[in-house]
Amino acid sequence: MSLNKILSTVAVFLVTLLSGGAAALADGIYKAKPDQLGFMEPATEVMRDIVSFHNGLLIMSIGVTLFVMALMIYIFIKFNAKANPMPSKTTHHTGLEVVWTILPIVILLIIAVPSFRLLYLSDVIPEADLTVKAIGNQWYWSYEYPDHGDFSFDSVMLSDEEAAAAGHPRLLGTDTHMVVPVNKTVRMIITANDVIHAWAIPSFGVKIDAVPGKLNETWFRAEREGMYYGQCSELCGKDHGFMPIMVEVVSEEKYNAWIAMAREEYATNETDNLTRVASMLPAQQ
């Protein structure tokens, strides 16, 4: 294989990796695509910064790796026994020692500055427009909207047939789902009823543990309407892989209409929710 072909292949790989899931924009459905190498399409400022930080680290890591490889090859050729029948007795070189001490420090500082900014951005919650509480259970999610009448509902995974009929991806569709308005700051309160779970939406750059007896907080501000998918990201038992998360981002008008509907529907269906969840559990022997 020629050098040009190798370089072309590497270039295509890097472009594909850095481009992520841009194809998701076409249908407004944000999920992983077949053969996707990079991240899912970012829908928040935090996730865009995560992708940019990752891409910068990737380029820097490749550069350092290539430099070290080239240096090793040079040393193998320049200082082998055939080229140097009389080996040098040099034990140190002050200039080189200063360079290989300062250079890594500079590289780490270059990495640290955007890293600290990203940590601050994701950890400090701005003034929220609404609050949603997500509660992990074995093996489904419950949601509460304390700012809009304090109604709650359970979100249980659809069967393969139900998901296909509703147009949702297999193992990612749920019977009900969380709805939020576009371009609004959503404060998430995360906890669990039984074991540790993790609420994660890749396109939002959000992944936070749901711990029994503890309230964790995070936030996001989705910038595009659409349906976003995630999954429980902490091993939580035999049906860990069957705890999908669906978040629909809609206009403020549609959100207000959904809130009005949800207040009526979910205020009266607590028994139906318990029956629905119970039907998903294995029968006791």
C-alpha positions as CSV (number, residue, x, y, z in Angstrom):
1,M,0.0,0.0,0.0
2,S,1.4,3.4,-1.0
3,L,2.0,6.2,1.5
4,N,-0.6,8.4,-0.2
5,K,-3.2,5.7,0.2
6,I,-2.3,5.2,3.8
7,L,-2.6,8.9,4.5
8,S,-5.9,9.1,2.6
9,T,-7.3,6.3,4.7
10,V,-6.2,7.9,8.0
11,A,-7.7,11.3,6.9
12,V,-11.1,9.7,6.1
13,F,-11.0,7.9,9.5
14,L,-10.3,11.1,11.4
15,V,-13.0,13.1,9.4
16,T,-15.5,10.4,10.2
17,L,-14.5,10.2,13.8
18,L,-14.6,14.0,14.4
19,S,-17.9,14.5,12.5
20,G,-19.7,12.2,14.9
21,G,-23.4,11.7,14.3
22,A,-24.3,14.6,12.1
23,A,-26.6,12.4,10.1
24,A,-29.1,12.6,13.1
25,L,-30.0,16.1,12.1
26,A,-31.9,14.9,9.1
27,D,-34.8,13.2,10.9
28,G,-34.8,15.0,14.3
29,I,-34.1,11.7,16.1
30,Y,-30.9,11.7,18.2
31,K,-29.5,8.2,18.7
32,A,-26.5,6.2,17.8
33,K,-26.2,5.3,14.1
34,P,-24.9,2.0,12.6
35,D,-21.1,2.0,12.1
36,Q,-20.9,5.4,13.9
37,L,-17.4,6.1,15.3
38,G,-17.7,9.5,17.0
39,F,-20.1,11.1,19.5
40,M,-23.8,11.5,18.9
41,E,-24.8,14.9,17.5
42,P,-24.5,17.4,20.3
43,A,-27.7,19.3,21.3
44,T,-26.4,21.4,24.2
45,E,-23.5,23.9,24.8
46,V,-21.9,21.5,27.3
47,M,-21.9,18.6,24.8
48,R,-20.4,20.8,22.0
49,D,-17.6,21.7,24.4
50,I,-17.1,18.0,25.3
51,V,-16.8,17.1,21.7
52,S,-14.4,20.0,21.0
53,F,-12.3,19.1,24.0
54,H,-12.2,15.4,23.0
55,N,-11.2,16.3,19.4
56,G,-8.4,18.6,20.6
57,L,-7.1,15.9,22.9
58,L,-7.3,13.3,20.1
59,I,-5.2,15.5,17.8
60,M,-2.7,16.2,20.6
61,S,-2.5,12.6,21.6
62,I,-1.8,11.5,18.0
63,G,0.9,14.2,17.7
64,V,2.6,13.1,20.8
65,T,2.4,9.4,19.8
66,L,3.8,10.1,16.3
67,F,6.6,12.3,17.8
68,V,7.6,9.5,20.3
69,M,7.5,6.9,17.5
70,A,9.7,9.0,15.2
71,L,12.1,9.7,18.1
72,M,12.4,6.0,18.8
73,I,13.0,5.1,15.2
74,Y,15.6,7.8,14.9
75,I,17.4,6.5,18.0
76,F,17.3,2.9,16.7
77,I,18.9,4.0,13.4
78,K,21.3,6.6,14.8
79,F,22.6,4.8,17.8
80,N,22.6,1.1,16.9
81,A,25.8,-1.0,17.4
82,K,26.7,-0.9,13.8
83,A,26.6,2.9,13.5
84,N,28.3,3.3,16.9
85,P,31.0,0.7,17.6
86,M,32.2,2.9,20.4
87,P,29.2,3.9,22.5
88,S,29.0,7.3,24.0
89,K,29.6,7.7,27.7
90,T,27.3,10.7,28.0
91,T,25.3,10.5,31.3
92,H,23.2,13.6,31.1
93,H,22.4,16.7,29.1
94,T,21.0,19.7,31.0
95,G,19.3,21.3,28.0
96,L,17.5,18.1,27.1
97,E,16.5,17.5,30.7
98,V,15.0,21.0,30.9
99,V,13.1,20.5,27.7
100,W,11.6,17.1,28.6
101,T,10.5,18.5,32.0
102,I,9.0,21.8,30.8
103,L,7.4,20.5,27.6
104,P,5.1,18.0,29.4
105,I,4.1,20.7,31.9
106,V,3.2,23.0,29.1
107,I,1.1,20.3,27.4
108,L,-0.7,19.5,30.7
109,L,-1.5,23.2,31.2
110,I,-2.9,23.4,27.7
111,I,-5.2,20.5,28.6
112,A,-6.1,21.7,32.0
113,V,-7.4,25.2,31.1
114,P,-10.3,24.0,28.9
115,S,-10.8,21.0,31.1
116,F,-11.5,23.2,34.2
117,R,-13.7,25.4,32.2
118,L,-15.7,22.4,31.1
119,L,-16.0,21.0,34.6
120,Y,-17.3,24.4,35.9
121,L,-19.8,24.7,33.0
122,S,-21.2,21.2,33.6
123,D,-21.2,21.4,37.4
124,V,-22.5,24.9,38.2
125,I,-26.3,25.0,37.5
126,P,-27.6,28.3,36.2
127,E,-31.0,29.7,37.1
128,A,-33.4,27.1,35.9
129,D,-36.7,27.6,34.0
130,L,-38.1,24.3,35.2
131,T,-37.1,21.3,37.4
132,V,-37.7,17.6,36.6
133,K,-37.0,14.8,39.1
134,A,-35.9,11.4,37.6
135,I,-36.1,8.4,39.8
136,G,-34.4,5.1,38.9
137,N,-36.2,1.8,39.6
138,Q,-35.5,-1.8,38.7
139,W,-36.0,-1.5,35.7
140,Y,-37.7,1.7,34.6
141,W,-37.7,5.4,35.2
142,S,-40.2,7.6,37.0
143,Y,-40.5,11.4,36.4
144,E,-41.9,14.2,38.6
145,Y,-42.7,17.8,37.5
146,P,-42.8,19.7,40.8
147,D,-43.1,23.1,39.0
148,H,-46.2,22.2,37.1
149,G,-48.7,20.6,39.6
150,D,-46.3,18.0,41.0
151,F,-47.6,15.2,38.8
152,S,-45.6,12.1,38.1
153,F,-45.5,9.1,35.8
154,D,-43.5,6.0,35.0
155,S,-41.6,5.4,31.8
156,V,-41.4,1.7,30.9
157,M,-39.6,0.2,27.9
158,L,-41.8,-0.9,25.0
159,S,-41.7,-4.4,23.6
160,D,-40.1,-4.8,20.2
161,E,-43.5,-4.9,18.5
162,E,-44.7,-1.9,20.3
163,A,-41.6,0.1,19.6
164,A,-41.7,-0.8,15.9
165,A,-45.4,0.2,15.7
166,A,-44.6,3.6,17.4
167,G,-41.6,4.2,15.2
168,H,-39.0,4.0,18.0
169,P,-35.7,2.2,17.9
170,R,-35.6,-1.2,19.4
171,L,-34.7,-1.2,23.2
172,L,-34.9,2.6,23.3
173,G,-38.7,3.3,23.0
174,T,-40.8,3.8,26.2
175,D,-44.6,4.0,26.7
176,T,-44.3,7.5,28.2
177,H,-41.4,10.0,28.1
178,M,-40.1,13.2,29.5
179,V,-41.0,16.4,27.6
180,V,-39.1,19.7,27.9
181,P,-39.2,23.0,26.0
182,V,-36.5,24.0,23.6
183,N,-33.9,26.6,24.7
184,K,-34.9,26.4,28.4
185,T,-32.6,25.5,31.3
186,V,-33.8,22.3,32.8
187,R,-32.6,21.4,36.3
188,M,-32.5,17.6,36.8
189,I,-32.8,16.0,40.3
190,I,-31.7,12.4,40.1
191,T,-32.2,9.7,42.7
192,A,-33.2,6.0,42.9
193,N,-35.5,3.7,44.9
194,D,-33.5,0.5,45.0
195,V,-29.9,0.2,43.6
196,I,-27.6,2.6,41.8
197,H,-28.7,3.6,38.3
198,A,-27.4,6.4,36.0
199,W,-29.5,8.8,34.0
200,A,-27.7,9.5,30.7
201,I,-28.5,11.3,27.4
202,P,-25.4,11.4,25.2
203,S,-26.6,14.3,23.0
204,F,-27.0,16.5,26.1
205,G,-23.6,15.6,27.6
206,V,-25.4,14.4,30.7
207,K,-24.6,11.3,32.7
208,I,-25.2,11.3,36.5
209,D,-25.6,8.5,39.0
210,A,-29.0,7.9,40.6
211,V,-28.2,6.8,44.2
212,P,-30.8,5.6,46.7
213,G,-31.1,8.1,49.6
214,K,-29.2,10.8,47.8
215,L,-30.2,13.6,45.4
216,N,-27.8,14.4,42.6
217,E,-28.2,17.5,40.4
218,T,-27.3,18.4,36.8
219,W,-28.7,20.5,34.1
220,F,-29.1,20.9,30.3
221,R,-30.5,23.4,27.8
222,A,-31.5,21.6,24.6
223,E,-31.0,23.9,21.5
224,R,-32.9,21.8,18.9
225,E,-36.3,20.1,18.9
226,G,-36.4,16.4,18.5
227,M,-36.5,13.0,20.2
228,Y,-33.4,12.2,22.2
229,Y,-32.6,8.7,23.5
230,G,-30.4,7.4,26.3
231,Q,-30.1,4.4,28.6
232,C,-29.3,3.6,32.2
233,S,-25.5,3.7,32.3
234,E,-24.8,2.0,35.6
235,L,-25.0,-1.8,36.0
236,C,-28.2,-2.3,38.0
237,G,-29.3,-5.9,37.7
238,K,-30.4,-8.4,35.2
239,D,-32.6,-6.0,33.1
240,H,-30.0,-3.2,33.1
241,G,-30.0,-3.1,29.3
242,F,-33.8,-2.6,29.3
243,M,-34.0,0.8,31.0
244,P,-34.2,3.3,28.1
245,I,-34.6,7.0,28.4
246,M,-36.6,9.2,26.0
247,V,-36.6,13.0,26.2
248,E,-38.7,15.0,23.7
249,V,-37.7,18.6,23.1
250,V,-40.6,20.7,21.8
251,S,-41.6,24.3,21.3
252,E,-42.9,26.2,24.3
253,E,-46.4,26.2,22.8
254,K,-46.4,22.4,22.5
255,Y,-44.8,22.0,25.9
256,N,-47.6,24.1,27.5
257,A,-50.2,21.9,25.8
258,W,-48.4,18.8,27.0
259,I,-48.3,20.1,30.6
260,A,-52.1,20.7,30.5
261,M,-52.7,17.2,29.2
262,A,-50.2,15.6,31.6
263,R,-51.8,17.3,34.7
264,E,-55.1,15.6,33.9
265,E,-53.8,12.2,32.7
266,Y,-51.0,11.6,35.2
267,A,-52.9,13.0,38.2
268,T,-55.3,10.1,38.1
269,N,-53.4,7.1,36.7
270,E,-51.2,6.1,39.7
271,T,-52.9,2.7,40.0
272,D,-52.6,2.1,36.2
273,N,-48.9,2.9,36.4
274,L,-48.4,0.4,39.2
275,T,-50.3,-2.3,37.2
276,R,-48.3,-1.5,34.1
277,V,-45.0,-1.9,36.0
278,A,-46.1,-5.0,37.8
279,S,-46.9,-6.7,34.5
280,M,-43.3,-6.2,33.4
281,L,-41.9,-8.1,36.5
282,P,-41.3,-11.8,36.5
283,A,-43.9,-13.9,38.3
284,Q,-42.9,-15.1,41.8
285,Q,-42.4,-18.9,42.0
